[in-house]
Amino acid sequence: MPHGVVIARNAAQVAALLKTAQAERVPVTVRGGGLTTEGESVAYGGVLLDMTGMSRVLEVDADRLTVRTEAGIFWASLAEVLRRDGLDYLSAPLNLTSTVGGTLGVGGIDVNSPRLGCSADQALALQLVTPTGEIVECSDTENAALFERAILGYGQFGVITEATLRIRRYTPIRMRYFYYSGLRTAIEDLQLLDRNDASDYCGILTMMDKAINLLVAFDSDEREAAFDANWQTRLRGSGEAGFALRMGLHYALRPWRLGEALYLWRRKRELFPEFRRPEHTRDGRMHDRAVVFSRAVWKFWGGRQMVIPDLATSAGKFADAVERGNAVCRRFFPHYTLYCVGIRLREDHRAHYEMSCIPPDALGWAYGCEFEPMIGDAVYSRDTLQSFKNAIYDIGVDIGGSYYRFGGMMKGYIRRALGDAVVERHLAMKRAADPAMILNRDVIF
Ligand SMILES: Cc1cc2nc3c(=O)[nH]c(=O)nc-3n(C[C@H](O)[C@H](O)[C@H](O)COP(=O)(O)OP(=O)(O)OC[C@H]3O[C@@H](n4cnc5c(N)ncnc54)[C@H](O)[C@@H]3O)c2cc1C
């Protein structure tokens, strides 16, 4: 527990807090939605700075397609405001309570990230309160070094109080599915679509390694028609009926696996209607993917215990990483889901990826996979869950990858994954910026 909670109201108040905390050497832990899963926004003593008190949209510029917002706003609330003007954010996590500031600090992946990049890459400028209490504006052109460290920087170099983000015109989406029975084939097809900009949204969602679904979705009829003309026939996945037939045959020859077949069938029957709920679908188009996916995430994956380690790699290493992670899931849990997605990288400005979730050797795209056990009402010991996470994270170290979406990596892996030289360089920058090491202490260093 923290010793006290401060609800952020404005940059001046945050600056006063940080100045005092710096002088008195009191740790300050910043919390947005609190959804990162390695305890980054949990305060162990000191002050918890709750950013959700700063959640106003300050200015929408429909001509330039930008928005200036306070950073404690949830993406879903930002979307509500933007959609009044027929606008939308570019990409954001598929849950309802991540904040803009927390997400810019860690990355942020959506199903359109293969095309539009991670949420952090939408940021054009930030207002930042530094650990010593200065209020600073930063961007690629103004205080660029600070901007580099603030984006994807896990809140080490300042509290993000405001952000200017690129936005776009709002479009409902039409989603299609292709079914695969092999992970590698599905991943190869996913990467083929990404490389060729063949769809607007693309990702893989599986039921264990048996029912592997490549989701593709489109913002417009034109894009969908181009996909049908050029790419659909090149995909090796099948439609629902063909896949059901193949699975029927597979399990008919393996009657001892009937339990697994029944699980897959039940799961499909429960899950798929969620993606087509009538209140979120009109004319076959999904009107709010964040709401639809978030509901599904909490309803079908949420529970008393949740553990979601992930791996991020370059495109070339990805299929190996997923297959190895899949073997770990099989060893630990009877039921699980894998969620894979690409992240388009900014090649013009790679410095801000250093010491982030983006693997150092990724060029063009990085790829991430979440390994999500379906725990349900079962209860696992902390040791079992920790061993599972270690087994996944060890793969990342072994193949030279990184760990991404859920707010980073277990602290013990940071040096192993990124190397001492990089960590020491960033530690020196952190010491210079935050002499008493008060801000988001113990998350990275
Ligand atoms: C069920 C579930 C589903 C998820 N789905 C997705 C998904 O689809 N895509 C995805 O990318 N992620 C997903 N996540 C992970 C989570 O959404 C991201 O890590 C998220 O963006 C974190 O935002 P937050 O506001 O909760 O950050 P927090 O957890 O509050 O904070 C993240 C880090 O940033 C720091 N911080 C917070 N606010 C600020 C600020 N204003 N200035 C400086 N530092 C700050 C914190 O100290 C912490 O270190 C999911 C998580 C869960 C539990």
The ligand as an SDF file (V2000), in Angstrom:
LIG
                    3D

 53 58  0  0  0  0  0  0  0  0999 V2000
   -7.3080   -7.6020  -19.5640 C   0  0  0  0  0  0  0  0  0  0  0  0
   -6.2190   -6.7780  -20.1630 C   0  0  0  0  0  0  0  0  0  0  0  0
   -6.2270   -6.5410  -21.5470 C   0  0  0  0  0  0  0  0  0  0  0  0
   -5.2120   -5.8070  -22.1320 C   0  0  0  0  0  0  0  0  0  0  0  0
   -5.2380   -5.5960  -23.4830 N   0  0  0  0  0  0  0  0  0  0  0  0
   -4.2310   -4.9160  -24.0640 C   0  0  0  0  0  0  0  0  0  0  0  0
   -4.2100   -4.6870  -25.4700 C   0  0  0  0  0  0  0  0  0  0  0  0
   -5.0920   -5.0910  -26.2160 O   0  0  0  0  0  0  0  0  0  0  0  0
   -3.1630   -3.9830  -25.9790 N   0  0  0  0  0  0  0  0  0  0  0  0
   -2.1690   -3.4860  -25.1840 C   0  0  0  0  0  0  0  0  0  0  0  0
   -1.2840   -2.8400  -25.6750 O   0  0  0  0  0  0  0  0  0  0  0  0
   -2.1790   -3.7030  -23.8600 N   0  0  0  0  0  0  0  0  0  0  0  0
   -3.1670   -4.3780  -23.2900 C   0  0  0  0  0  0  0  0  0  0  0  0
   -3.1650   -4.5530  -21.9430 N   0  0  0  0  0  0  0  0  0  0  0  0
   -2.0870   -3.9750  -21.1520 C   0  0  0  0  0  0  0  0  0  0  0  0
   -2.4100   -2.5860  -20.7280 C   0  0  0  0  0  0  0  0  0  0  0  0
   -3.5860   -2.1590  -21.3500 O   0  0  0  0  0  0  0  0  0  0  0  0
   -1.3020   -1.6780  -21.1620 C   0  0  0  0  0  0  0  0  0  0  0  0
   -0.1560   -1.9890  -20.4700 O   0  0  0  0  0  0  0  0  0  0  0  0
   -1.8080   -0.2790  -20.8810 C   0  0  0  0  0  0  0  0  0  0  0  0
   -1.6320    0.4930  -21.9630 O   0  0  0  0  0  0  0  0  0  0  0  0
   -1.4220    0.2960  -19.6020 C   0  0  0  0  0  0  0  0  0  0  0  0
   -2.1260    1.5150  -19.4200 O   0  0  0  0  0  0  0  0  0  0  0  0
   -2.5160    1.9450  -17.9660 P   0  0  0  0  0  0  0  0  0  0  0  0
   -3.1100    3.3010  -18.0400 O   0  0  0  0  0  0  0  0  0  0  0  0
   -3.3010    0.8910  -17.2950 O   0  0  0  0  0  0  0  0  0  0  0  0
   -1.0430    2.0560  -17.3440 O   0  0  0  0  0  0  0  0  0  0  0  0
   -0.5560    1.7680  -15.8640 P   0  0  0  0  0  0  0  0  0  0  0  0
   -0.5050    0.3210  -15.6010 O   0  0  0  0  0  0  0  0  0  0  0  0
   -1.3100    2.5980  -14.9050 O   0  0  0  0  0  0  0  0  0  0  0  0
    0.9110    2.3720  -16.0130 O   0  0  0  0  0  0  0  0  0  0  0  0
    1.8620    1.8510  -16.9020 C   0  0  0  0  0  0  0  0  0  0  0  0
    3.2590    2.3700  -16.5590 C   0  0  0  0  0  0  0  0  0  0  0  0
    3.3480    3.7490  -16.8910 O   0  0  0  0  0  0  0  0  0  0  0  0
    3.4690    4.5680  -15.7140 C   0  0  0  0  0  0  0  0  0  0  0  0
    2.5020    5.6290  -15.9230 N   0  0  0  0  0  0  0  0  0  0  0  0
    1.1510    5.5940  -15.8890 C   0  0  0  0  0  0  0  0  0  0  0  0
    0.6420    6.7830  -16.2400 N   0  0  0  0  0  0  0  0  0  0  0  0
    1.6810    7.5970  -16.5120 C   0  0  0  0  0  0  0  0  0  0  0  0
    1.8150    8.9480  -16.9170 C   0  0  0  0  0  0  0  0  0  0  0  0
    0.7430    9.7100  -17.1470 N   0  0  0  0  0  0  0  0  0  0  0  0
    3.0590    9.4670  -17.0870 N   0  0  0  0  0  0  0  0  0  0  0  0
    4.1510    8.7020  -16.8700 C   0  0  0  0  0  0  0  0  0  0  0  0
    4.0920    7.4190  -16.4770 N   0  0  0  0  0  0  0  0  0  0  0  0
    2.8740    6.8640  -16.3190 C   0  0  0  0  0  0  0  0  0  0  0  0
    3.1660    3.6520  -14.5420 C   0  0  0  0  0  0  0  0  0  0  0  0
    3.9150    4.0030  -13.4050 O   0  0  0  0  0  0  0  0  0  0  0  0
    3.6030    2.2870  -15.0820 C   0  0  0  0  0  0  0  0  0  0  0  0
    4.9700    2.1350  -14.9700 O   0  0  0  0  0  0  0  0  0  0  0  0
   -4.1760   -5.2830  -21.3230 C   0  0  0  0  0  0  0  0  0  0  0  0
   -4.1720   -5.5060  -19.9350 C   0  0  0  0  0  0  0  0  0  0  0  0
   -5.1790   -6.2550  -19.3620 C   0  0  0  0  0  0  0  0  0  0  0  0
   -5.1340   -6.4900  -17.8740 C   0  0  0  0  0  0  0  0  0  0  0  0
  1  2  1  0
  2  3  1  0
  2 52  2  0
  3  4  2  0
  4  5  1  0
  4 50  1  0
  5  6  2  0
  6  7  1  0
  6 13  1  0
  7  8  2  0
  7  9  1  0
  9 10  1  0
 10 11  2  0
 10 12  1  0
 12 13  2  0
 13 14  1  0
 14 15  1  0
 14 50  1  0
 15 16  1  0
 16 17  1  0
 16 18  1  0
 18 19  1  0
 18 20  1  0
 20 21  1  0
 20 22  1  0
 22 23  1  0
 23 24  1  0
 24 25  2  0
 24 26  1  0
 24 27  1  0
 27 28  1  0
 28 29  2  0
 28 30  1  0
 28 31  1  0
 31 32  1  0
 32 33  1  0
 33 34  1  0
 33 48  1  0
 34 35  1  0
 35 36  1  0
 35 46  1  0
 36 37  1  0
 36 45  1  0
 37 38  2  0
 38 39  1  0
 39 40  1  0
 39 45  2  0
 40 41  1  0
 40 42  2  0
 42 43  1  0
 43 44  2  0
 44 45  1  0
 46 47  1  0
 46 48  1  0
 48 49  1  0
 50 51  2  0
 51 52  1  0
 52 53  1  0
M  END
$$$$
